[in-house]
Amino acid sequence: MATVLSVSGSPSASSRTNRLLRHLDDRLVAQGHEVTPLDVRTIPAEALLGADFRHPAIVGATELFARADGVVVGTPVYKASYSGVLKALLDLLPQYALAGKTVLPLATGGSTAHVLAIDYALRPVLSSMGAAHIVQGWFTLDKDITVRDDGSLAVAAPADQALSQVVDRFSAALGRTPVLAAAG
Ligand SMILES: Cc1cc2nc3c(=O)[nH]c(=O)nc-3n(C[C@H](O)[C@H](O)[C@H](O)COP(=O)(O)O)c2cc1C
């Protein structure tokens, strides 16, 4: 069993990214992992925008990263990249906050034109933070994510299958990650 931190990087109160991550958390829990959700939008704006490293919410988030064996990082695609609030949080974490960790990058977006945003924008940042293993990520179109009347989530068939596969690969990679000492 591994400890997983599941970070949703959307500022939206009705975030599809957030819903999707919480849906995928259930799959990881069913596989025996302990999953802690972290929604960046719940961190006070003054802490994020004022670069207040000592704010309890930032200290708490830093501890969650430190404790995790694996981290799911989900973001909406905004302006062909990941969200600003996600970057604001990542900027306040220690330089090698992902050292020794397995990371699953996920994105939701409105257009397949930006399907590669995970690879050209998010992955280099995760790598610079020392991630030991960044597994294959997945981009999900927002139109494939539906919230049913009862509040549950439905993901359109091909996307659902692909997401299950990347989550299962991430799950399998947890525990196989070599522990690398943080450089510097
Ligand atoms: C300000 C803004 C910028 C966006 N820019 C893009 C974009 O460049 N490419 C894209 O594919 N989708 C873009 N979208 C669509 C969102 O990525 C998509 O609807 C996503 O699922 C929203 O996730 P959320 O509900 O978690 O915030 C944008 C949406 C907003 C609100």
The ligand as an ORCA input file, in Angstrom:
! r2SCAN-3c Opt
* xyz 0 1
  C      -9.538     30.702    -18.818
  C      -9.671     29.422    -19.580
  C      -8.744     29.105    -20.538
  C      -8.851     27.895    -21.246
  N      -7.894     27.620    -22.176
  C      -7.949     26.416    -22.812
  C      -6.938     26.063    -23.753
  O      -6.019     26.821    -24.048
  N      -7.005     24.841    -24.342
  C      -8.016     23.953    -24.052
  O      -8.015     22.841    -24.607
  N      -9.001     24.272    -23.172
  C      -8.992     25.468    -22.547
  N      -9.969     25.796    -21.655
  C     -11.027     24.819    -21.362
  C     -10.710     24.073    -20.066
  O      -9.414     23.534    -20.066
  C     -11.675     22.882    -19.863
  O     -13.010     23.300    -19.929
  C     -11.367     22.205    -18.536
  O     -12.017     20.944    -18.488
  C     -11.822     23.041    -17.355
  O     -11.494     22.354    -16.181
  P     -12.050     22.798    -14.760
  O     -13.539     22.689    -14.818
  O     -11.442     21.818    -13.840
  O     -11.558     24.185    -14.503
  C      -9.918     27.009    -20.967
  C     -10.872     27.361    -20.005
  C     -10.750     28.536    -19.318
  C     -11.788     28.889    -18.262
*
